[in-house]
Amino acid sequence: MTRAVRPALGLVLGSSQSPQDILTAAAAAERAGLDELWLGEDYFFTGAFATAATLLATTRLPVGVGIVPATTRHPAVTAMEVATLAGLHPGRLRAGIGLGVPEWLDAMELRPRSPLGAVRDTLRGLRTLLGGGALSGEFTSFTAHEIRLEHPPATPPPLYAGVGGPKALRLSAAEADGTVLSVLAGPDYVRWAREQLTEAGAHAGHRVVVYAMCMIDDDRDAARAALRELFGLYLLSGPRNPMSEVQGIADEAEVLAARGIEAAIPDIPDEWLDRLAVVGTPDDCARRLADLAEAGADAVALAFPADQPIDTMVERLAADVIPLLGATAGAR
């Protein structure tokens, strides 16, 4: 393929790996020359801040917490965690806030009345506290009385919003320094999301990070087969959403999901995997990464199937895919 400017490349770590495996994967990413690490906080797998602290201490890579739900911690507690990590490892932390998975929030009775309001107020509260200010007031999902951090960071880390729909993207443009887009965000959706952010007035340095499922194999069909179950679980668990609608597959995905996830997974079109994941031969994967960069992704964080040896996958990425790409794109 023609060499193209590539996005920054990273790994998504957390729910698919045990704590010890996360360390192994992070070390492999650093050896391979990847650019950053991102950690989800999927309940009830691994804690994002504890894991971030360990990775910041054991690698030299930037670490993104992407994302923690707005309502599972009071913003003052989140700010304290962020400030501690930013103070210990200046310039390497990125902190992401999002809506969270409704089913997990319901299990803890933490779903907010206004999800977007909770994200907005949490981002504003974090910015106030991390900037050394005092936080007071009655907000959408929390109350604060003259709270101030004792050790705010000298340079507050960038705040990201993990969002997807048009209203949420407008919120991210106004309140965050970057946006994290979930897996299944193909180039069409990334382009649309970038347009939403731009139209809403996102500043020039607003960074878009795209999570993408990945499987590399010399046999394209074998790569699809290895990724199909994970892809299907994400797609068919909530088939109608902004991503599936923008990408024109919502109606068909709903029909498939109505048959039951297990029965429907074998009939997911190969074309959907090819469009919405980084999957196939090294040449296929390089082309998909370039497509995401051209659509507006500043960074792509890759998630490999849990049953694949992640250190081997990362080595394959570094040896066979990255050389097909050009220099890392600068932040937009």
VOPAGU-2260 file (C-alpha; in pm, 1 decimal, decimal comma):
REM VOPAGU-2260
SITE   aa  ch    i         X         Y         Z
SITE  MET   A    0       0,0       0,0       0,0
SITE  THR   A    1     102,4     364,5     -33,9
SITE  ARG   A    2     268,1     498,3     280,1
SITE  ALA   A    3      40,2     739,0     466,2
SITE  VAL   A    4      59,5     956,8     774,0
SITE  ARG   A    5     -50,4     738,7    1062,5
SITE  PRO   A    6    -232,5     814,3    1383,3
SITE  ALA   A    7     -56,7     770,7    1713,2
SITE  LEU   A    8     -97,1     405,4    1809,8
SITE  GLY   A    9    -176,9     258,8    2147,6
SITE  LEU   A   10    -336,1     -31,2    2329,4
SITE  VAL   A   11    -666,0     -53,4    2514,8
SITE  LEU   A   12    -608,8    -248,3    2835,6
SITE  GLY   A   13    -831,7    -345,6    3124,0
SITE  SER   A   14   -1130,9    -573,8    3098,1
SITE  SER   A   15    -975,4    -831,0    2863,5
SITE  GLN   A   16    -662,3    -887,5    3072,0
SITE  SER   A   17    -585,5    -988,8    3426,2
SITE  PRO   A   18    -381,1    -736,7    3627,1
SITE  GLN   A   19     -59,4    -929,3    3563,2
SITE  ASP   A   20    -135,5    -959,5    3192,2
SITE  ILE   A   21    -184,0    -582,8    3174,3
SITE  LEU   A   22     175,8    -536,4    3287,3
SITE  THR   A   23     298,1    -784,4    3026,2
SITE  ALA   A   24      99,8    -610,3    2751,2
SITE  ALA   A   25     219,2    -264,5    2851,4
SITE  ALA   A   26     582,2    -377,7    2847,9
SITE  ALA   A   27     529,6    -527,5    2502,4
SITE  ALA   A   28     376,1    -201,3    2379,7
SITE  GLU   A   29     674,9      -2,2    2501,5
SITE  ARG   A   30     924,0    -243,7    2343,9
SITE  ALA   A   31     734,4    -222,3    2015,7
SITE  GLY   A   32     750,0     155,9    2008,5
SITE  LEU   A   33     379,0     224,0    2050,8
SITE  ASP   A   34     281,7     574,7    2151,3
SITE  GLU   A   35      37,0     545,4    2441,7
SITE  LEU   A   36    -176,5     322,7    2662,9
SITE  TRP   A   37    -548,4     356,4    2741,5
SITE  LEU   A   38    -734,7     197,2    3029,6
SITE  GLY   A   39   -1103,9     144,6    3055,5
SITE  GLU   A   40   -1277,9      99,7    3389,1
SITE  ASP   A   41   -1521,3    -178,5    3307,8
SITE  TYR   A   42   -1711,8    -295,1    3614,4
SITE  PHE   A   43   -1611,8    -525,2    3773,5
SITE  PHE   A   44   -1275,1    -609,5    3621,4
SITE  THR   A   45    -982,9    -378,6    3703,8
SITE  GLY   A   46    -962,7     -34,5    3862,4
SITE  ALA   A   47    -849,8     237,0    3623,9
SITE  PHE   A   48    -657,3     458,1    3866,0
SITE  ALA   A   49    -471,8     174,9    4039,3
SITE  THR   A   50    -376,1      32,6    3701,5
SITE  ALA   A   51    -277,6     372,8    3564,6
SITE  ALA   A   52     -50,9     430,5    3864,6
SITE  THR   A   53     126,3     102,5    3802,0
SITE  LEU   A   54     172,5     161,1    3429,6
SITE  LEU   A   55     296,9     515,5    3480,5
SITE  ALA   A   56     554,4     377,1    3723,8
SITE  THR   A   57     665,8      83,3    3509,0
SITE  THR   A   58     670,4     235,6    3158,0
SITE  ARG   A   59     761,4     568,9    3003,0
SITE  LEU   A   60     445,2     583,2    2792,1
SITE  PRO   A   61     158,3     830,6    2832,1
SITE  VAL   A   62    -139,8     666,1    3000,3
SITE  GLY   A   63    -501,4     758,7    2936,9
SITE  VAL   A   64    -785,4     673,7    3172,8
SITE  GLY   A   65   -1060,3     630,1    2923,1
SITE  ILE   A   66   -1306,3     635,8    3067,0
SITE  VAL   A   67   -1441,5     644,1    3421,9
SITE  PRO   A   68   -1816,3     704,9    3458,4
SITE  ALA   A   69   -1908,1    1043,7    3597,1
SITE  THR   A   70   -2117,2     910,2    3885,7
SITE  THR   A   71   -1909,7     627,8    4035,8
SITE  ARG   A   72   -1691,4     873,2    4230,3
SITE  HIS   A   73   -1754,3    1219,8    4361,2
SITE  PRO   A   74   -1563,6    1460,3    4132,5
SITE  ALA   A   75   -1352,7    1568,7    4430,7
SITE  VAL   A   76   -1233,3    1210,6    4476,7
SITE  THR   A   77   -1166,2    1172,1    4104,7
SITE  ALA   A   78    -976,7    1502,1    4108,3
SITE  MET   A   79    -766,5    1382,3    4401,8
SITE  GLU   A   80    -671,7    1063,5    4213,9
SITE  VAL   A   81    -593,0    1255,3    3895,0
SITE  ALA   A   82    -391,7    1519,6    4078,2
SITE  THR   A   83    -184,1    1255,7    4257,2
SITE  LEU   A   84     -94,2    1075,9    3934,3
SITE  ALA   A   85     -31,4    1400,8    3747,5
SITE  GLY   A   86     194,7    1520,7    4026,7
SITE  LEU   A   87     392,6    1198,2    4033,1
SITE  HIS   A   88     420,6    1168,9    3653,9
SITE  PRO   A   89     392,9    1517,1    3501,4
SITE  GLY   A   90     277,7    1535,8    3142,4
SITE  ARG   A   91     195,3    1166,9    3099,6
SITE  LEU   A   92    -162,8    1131,3    3226,6
SITE  ARG   A   93    -484,7    1184,5    3031,7
SITE  ALA   A   94    -808,4    1166,6    3228,9
SITE  GLY   A   95   -1134,2    1062,4    3064,0
SITE  ILE   A   96   -1491,6    1094,7    3191,4
SITE  GLY   A   97   -1799,2     941,5    3030,5
SITE  LEU   A   98   -2150,3     813,4    3077,1
SITE  GLY   A   99   -2074,7     455,4    3174,1
SITE  VAL   A  100   -2266,2     138,4    3084,8
SITE  PRO   A  101   -2626,6     178,6    3207,0
SITE  GLU   A  102   -2655,1    -181,2    3329,1
SITE  TRP   A  103   -2348,4    -145,3    3552,0
SITE  LEU   A  104   -2470,4     187,4    3689,7
SITE  ASP   A  105   -2812,9      36,7    3758,1
SITE  ALA   A  106   -2650,3    -250,3    3949,0
SITE  MET   A  107   -2500,0      11,1    4183,2
SITE  GLU   A  108   -2804,6     244,6    4167,4
SITE  LEU   A  109   -2580,8     517,6    4029,1
SITE  ARG   A  110   -2747,0     606,0    3699,1
SITE  PRO   A  111   -2792,0     985,8    3694,1
SITE  ARG   A  112   -3118,5    1158,1    3605,8
SITE  SER   A  113   -2932,0    1359,6    3344,4
SITE  PRO   A  114   -2634,1    1163,1    3210,0
SITE  LEU   A  115   -2498,9    1447,6    2997,1
SITE  GLY   A  116   -2547,6    1692,2    3280,6
SITE  ALA   A  117   -2348,5    1464,6    3508,4
SITE  VAL   A  118   -2061,4    1444,2    3257,9
SITE  ARG   A  119   -2066,1    1821,2    3202,4
SITE  ASP   A  120   -2066,2    1905,5    3572,4
SITE  THR   A  121   -1798,4    1647,4    3648,7
SITE  LEU   A  122   -1567,8    1785,3    3379,4
SITE  ARG   A  123   -1622,7    2138,9    3505,9
SITE  GLY   A  124   -1565,9    2032,1    3865,7
SITE  LEU   A  125   -1244,9    1851,5    3774,8
SITE  ARG   A  126   -1115,9    2152,0    3582,7
SITE  THR   A  127   -1186,0    2381,1    3877,9
SITE  LEU   A  128   -1020,3    2156,1    4133,4
SITE  LEU   A  129    -721,1    2057,5    3918,9
SITE  GLY   A  130    -665,1    2424,9    3845,7
SITE  GLY   A  131    -636,6    2496,5    4219,0
SITE  GLY   A  132    -982,4    2646,5    4263,7
SITE  ALA   A  133   -1255,1    2576,6    4519,8
SITE  LEU   A  134   -1564,7    2378,8    4421,0
SITE  SER   A  135   -1903,0    2462,5    4571,2
SITE  GLY   A  136   -2262,7    2421,5    4463,5
SITE  GLU   A  137   -2556,0    2192,9    4392,4
SITE  PHE   A  138   -2490,1    2011,4    4065,7
SITE  THR   A  139   -2671,4    1753,9    3854,1
SITE  SER   A  140   -2536,8    1449,5    4035,3
SITE  PHE   A  141   -2332,6    1582,8    4327,8
SITE  THR   A  142   -2301,1    1856,7    4585,9
SITE  ALA   A  143   -1980,9    2029,3    4694,7
SITE  HIS   A  144   -1907,3    2264,6    4985,1
SITE  GLU   A  145   -1584,0    2462,5    4948,1
SITE  ILE   A  146   -1373,0    2166,2    4839,5
SITE  ARG   A  147   -1016,7    2240,0    4740,0
SITE  LEU   A  148    -725,2    2008,9    4660,3
SITE  GLU   A  149    -424,6    2035,9    4887,5
SITE  HIS   A  150    -188,6    1933,0    4606,7
SITE  PRO   A  151    -322,3    2044,1    4268,6
SITE  PRO   A  152     -85,0    1957,9    3983,1
SITE  ALA   A  153     145,3    2228,2    3853,8
SITE  THR   A  154       9,5    2156,1    3505,8
SITE  PRO   A  155    -338,3    2000,8    3499,5
SITE  PRO   A  156    -362,1    1700,6    3265,1
SITE  PRO   A  157    -592,2    1711,3    2961,6
SITE  LEU   A  158    -950,7    1602,3    3021,5
SITE  TYR   A  159   -1123,6    1376,7    2770,7
SITE  ALA   A  160   -1491,9    1294,3    2727,6
SITE  GLY   A  161   -1593,5     943,1    2627,4
SITE  VAL   A  162   -1905,2    1022,4    2424,6
SITE  GLY   A  163   -2078,2     933,9    2099,3
SITE  GLY   A  164   -2402,1    1110,1    2008,0
SITE  PRO   A  165   -2439,9    1460,7    1862,7
SITE  LYS   A  166   -2538,6    1631,2    2189,5
SITE  ALA   A  167   -2259,3    1455,3    2376,3
SITE  LEU   A  168   -2003,7    1549,7    2112,2
SITE  ARG   A  169   -2110,0    1913,7    2140,2
SITE  LEU   A  170   -2057,7    1885,1    2513,7
SITE  SER   A  171   -1710,1    1742,3    2458,0
SITE  ALA   A  172   -1624,6    2025,1    2220,0
SITE  ALA   A  173   -1720,7    2279,5    2484,9
SITE  GLU   A  174   -1586,2    2115,8    2799,9
SITE  ALA   A  175   -1306,5    1869,2    2716,1
SITE  ASP   A  176    -958,2    1872,9    2566,1
SITE  GLY   A  177   -1020,8    1554,9    2371,3
SITE  THR   A  178   -1279,9    1291,2    2283,1
SITE  VAL   A  179   -1261,7     913,1    2314,7
SITE  LEU   A  180   -1472,2     723,0    2059,4
SITE  SER   A  181   -1571,8     366,1    2136,4
SITE  VAL   A  182   -1497,9      52,2    1938,4
SITE  LEU   A  183   -1699,8       7,5    1616,1
SITE  ALA   A  184   -1616,6     364,9    1514,3
SITE  GLY   A  185   -1529,3     324,4    1148,0
SITE  PRO   A  186   -1397,5     602,6     924,2
SITE  ASP   A  187   -1746,2     728,9     829,1
SITE  TYR   A  188   -1839,4     775,1    1193,6
SITE  VAL   A  189   -1501,6     924,1    1288,4
SITE  ARG   A  190   -1537,0    1177,6    1006,0
SITE  TRP   A  191   -1890,5    1262,6    1121,4
SITE  ALA   A  192   -1781,6    1293,9    1486,5
SITE  ARG   A  193   -1492,6    1520,2    1391,8
SITE  GLU   A  194   -1737,4    1738,4    1195,3
SITE  GLN   A  195   -1969,3    1757,3    1497,8
SITE  LEU   A  196   -1679,9    1864,0    1718,9
SITE  THR   A  197   -1559,0    2125,1    1473,1
SITE  GLU   A  198   -1905,5    2271,2    1420,7
SITE  ALA   A  199   -1950,5    2291,0    1798,3
SITE  GLY   A  200   -1633,6    2497,8    1831,8
SITE  ALA   A  201   -1376,5    2243,9    1954,1
SITE  HIS   A  202   -1037,9    2412,2    1975,8
SITE  ALA   A  203    -766,5    2328,8    1724,1
SITE  GLY   A  204    -582,9    2098,1    1963,4
SITE  HIS   A  205    -890,5    1892,3    2057,9
SITE  ARG   A  206    -764,7    1535,7    2023,4
SITE  VAL   A  207    -976,5    1245,4    1896,7
SITE  VAL   A  208    -883,8     897,8    2022,0
SITE  VAL   A  209   -1054,3     603,0    1853,5
SITE  TYR   A  210   -1075,0     258,8    2011,1
SITE  ALA   A  211   -1063,5     -18,9    1750,5
SITE  MET   A  212   -1078,9    -396,5    1767,6
SITE  CYS   A  213    -779,9    -552,0    1594,9
SITE  MET   A  214    -673,2    -888,9    1460,8
SITE  ILE   A  215    -377,8    -943,7    1226,7
SITE  ASP   A  216    -327,5   -1261,9    1024,0
SITE  ASP   A  217    -179,4   -1346,4     684,9
SITE  ASP   A  218    -512,5   -1517,4     615,8
SITE  ARG   A  219    -781,2   -1247,6     597,9
SITE  ASP   A  220   -1063,5   -1493,2     667,7
SITE  ALA   A  221    -880,5   -1633,8     969,4
SITE  ALA   A  222    -839,2   -1282,1    1109,4
SITE  ARG   A  223   -1210,8   -1213,0    1070,4
SITE  ALA   A  224   -1300,2   -1545,3    1231,4
SITE  ALA   A  225   -1080,1   -1473,5    1532,8
SITE  LEU   A  226   -1242,0   -1131,8    1585,3
SITE  ARG   A  227   -1602,1   -1215,5    1495,1
SITE  GLU   A  228   -1730,2   -1316,1    1839,8
SITE  LEU   A  229   -1591,9   -1009,2    2019,5
SITE  PHE   A  230   -1713,2    -784,5    1738,2
SITE  GLY   A  231   -2058,2    -940,8    1752,5
SITE  LEU   A  232   -2092,2    -904,9    2128,7
SITE  TYR   A  233   -2027,8    -531,5    2108,4
SITE  LEU   A  234   -2236,8    -473,8    1797,5
SITE  LEU   A  235   -2543,1    -679,0    1884,1
SITE  SER   A  236   -2567,8    -595,2    2254,8
SITE  GLY   A  237   -2689,8    -247,3    2157,1
SITE  PRO   A  238   -2745,1    -250,8    1781,9
SITE  ARG   A  239   -2905,1      93,8    1745,2
SITE  ASN   A  240   -2684,4     382,5    1851,1
SITE  PRO   A  241   -2525,9     690,3    1691,4
SITE  MET   A  242   -2240,3     485,7    1547,1
SITE  SER   A  243   -2456,1     223,3    1378,8
SITE  GLU   A  244   -2695,8     488,9    1250,5
SITE  VAL   A  245   -2425,0     710,8    1101,8
SITE  GLN   A  246   -2260,7     405,8     946,3
SITE  GLY   A  247   -2590,3     290,5     793,3
SITE  ILE   A  248   -2617,1     -51,4     960,2
SITE  ALA   A  249   -2859,5      12,0    1248,1
SITE  ASP   A  250   -3167,0    -147,6    1086,0
SITE  GLU   A  251   -2983,6    -459,3     972,6
SITE  ALA   A  252   -2805,4    -490,0    1307,6
SITE  GLU   A  253   -3137,7    -475,2    1492,9
SITE  VAL   A  254   -3278,0    -753,6    1274,9
SITE  LEU   A  255   -2972,9    -967,4    1349,1
SITE  ALA   A  256   -2983,4    -894,1    1722,6
SITE  ALA   A  257   -3350,0    -997,0    1741,0
SITE  ARG   A  258   -3243,0   -1351,5    1652,5
SITE  GLY   A  259   -3020,8   -1368,1    1960,7
SITE  ILE   A  260   -2653,5   -1278,1    1974,4
SITE  GLU   A  261   -2514,9   -1631,3    1960,0
SITE  ALA   A  262   -2727,3   -1725,9    1660,5
SITE  ALA   A  263   -2662,9   -1399,2    1477,0
SITE  ILE   A  264   -2285,5   -1367,9    1511,8
SITE  PRO   A  265   -2202,1   -1608,4    1223,7
SITE  ASP   A  266   -2415,9   -1398,2     987,6
SITE  ILE   A  267   -2252,2   -1061,8    1055,9
SITE  PRO   A  268   -2133,7    -946,6     713,0
SITE  ASP   A  269   -1759,2    -958,7     656,5
SITE  GLU   A  270   -1787,0    -608,1     514,4
SITE  TRP   A  271   -1893,0    -476,9     856,4
SITE  LEU   A  272   -1583,3    -620,5    1021,7
SITE  ASP   A  273   -1367,1    -475,2     747,4
SITE  ARG   A  274   -1521,0    -127,5     784,9
SITE  LEU   A  275   -1548,1    -108,0    1163,8
SITE  ALA   A  276   -1238,1    -291,8    1286,2
SITE  VAL   A  277    -867,3    -310,3    1208,8
SITE  VAL   A  278    -869,9    -665,5    1078,2
SITE  GLY   A  279    -706,3    -876,2     810,0
SITE  THR   A  280    -360,3    -901,6     661,3
SITE  PRO   A  281     -88,8    -654,5     762,8
SITE  ASP   A  282    -166,2    -459,1     445,5
SITE  ASP   A  283    -539,8    -454,7     531,1
SITE  CYS   A  284    -469,6    -334,7     884,8
SITE  ALA   A  285    -231,5     -60,7     771,0
SITE  ARG   A  286    -490,9      62,6     523,3
SITE  ARG   A  287    -761,1      74,1     791,5
SITE  LEU   A  288    -536,6     269,0    1028,4
SITE  ALA   A  289    -456,9     517,2     752,0
SITE  ASP   A  290    -829,0     549,9     677,4
SITE  LEU   A  291    -900,4     633,2    1041,4
SITE  ALA   A  292    -625,3     894,5    1043,9
SITE  GLU   A  293    -757,2    1051,9     725,9
SITE  ALA   A  294   -1108,1    1057,8     876,6
SITE  GLY   A  295    -986,8    1256,9    1177,1
SITE  ALA   A  296    -841,7    1016,4    1435,0
SITE  ASP   A  297    -537,6    1159,7    1611,5
SITE  ALA   A  298    -480,0     827,2    1788,0
SITE  VAL   A  299    -607,6     472,1    1751,2
SITE  ALA   A  300    -596,3     247,6    2058,2
SITE  LEU   A  301    -621,4    -118,4    1961,8
SITE  ALA   A  302    -808,4    -391,5    2147,7
SITE  PHE   A  303    -713,5    -750,6    2066,4
SITE  PRO   A  304    -934,6   -1055,6    2138,9
SITE  ALA   A  305    -881,5   -1188,5    2489,8
SITE  ASP   A  306    -780,7   -1533,4    2365,6
SITE  GLN   A  307    -491,3   -1396,8    2159,4
SITE  PRO   A  308    -138,9   -1360,2    2307,8
SITE  ILE   A  309    -123,5    -983,9    2323,6
SITE  ASP   A  310     256,5    -961,4    2326,7
SITE  THR   A  311     266,0   -1162,3    2002,5
SITE  MET   A  312      -3,7    -940,9    1848,7
SITE  VAL   A  313     185,3    -625,5    1945,7
SITE  GLU   A  314     508,9    -761,5    1800,8
SITE  ARG   A  315     325,9    -843,6    1476,4
SITE  LEU   A  316     180,7    -492,1    1468,9
SITE  ALA   A  317     526,2    -338,6    1508,9
SITE  ALA   A  318     703,0    -569,2    1263,6
SITE  ASP   A  319     447,4    -600,4     984,6
SITE  VAL   A  320     192,0    -317,4    1003,6
SITE  ILE   A  321     361,6      -2,1    1128,9
SITE  PRO   A  322     636,4     -14,7     862,8
SITE  LEU   A  323     361,6      18,7     600,2
SITE  LEU   A  324     262,8     353,3     748,4
SITE  GLY   A  325     438,9     686,5     751,4
SITE  ALA   A  326     524,9     929,8    1030,6
SITE  THR   A  327     293,3     980,4    1323,8
SITE  ALA   A  328      36,0    1251,2    1267,6
SITE  GLY   A  329      62,8    1560,8    1485,3
SITE  ALA   A  330    -230,2    1660,2    1703,5
SITE  ARG   A  331    -501,5    1848,8    1516,6
